[in-house]
Amino acid sequence: MVADVLAPMINEETLDSMGNLETIPLYEHNGRVPRVLPLLEAQEMQDLILVDSTWLEVQHVDEFI
């Protein structure tokens, strides 16, 4: 499980370090792209909730949820 792999690197100070995940734009570095959805799906805590924020001027999910 992902949590077992990450556990040695996580402490109480970093548990919420991905709180603004939805604000990270897509990017490419050295020909590689991040694969965030598989990471989140691997948590198996709940199904992902995908929302459409394209109608917002800044497109931040936290503006309407």
C-alpha angles and dihedrals in degrees: 000000000000092000091059091054094046097040096092090054097046127082132169091272094061103040092105098038093122094054092120096043093130090061095060110102122221112268143170127220124185090345093306129111127201119255103209100154094062089050092053094043090052090063089073091199096120140336114278117260110218115193132187111238097164090107091064121089094230095023097224112154092211090066092075108018 
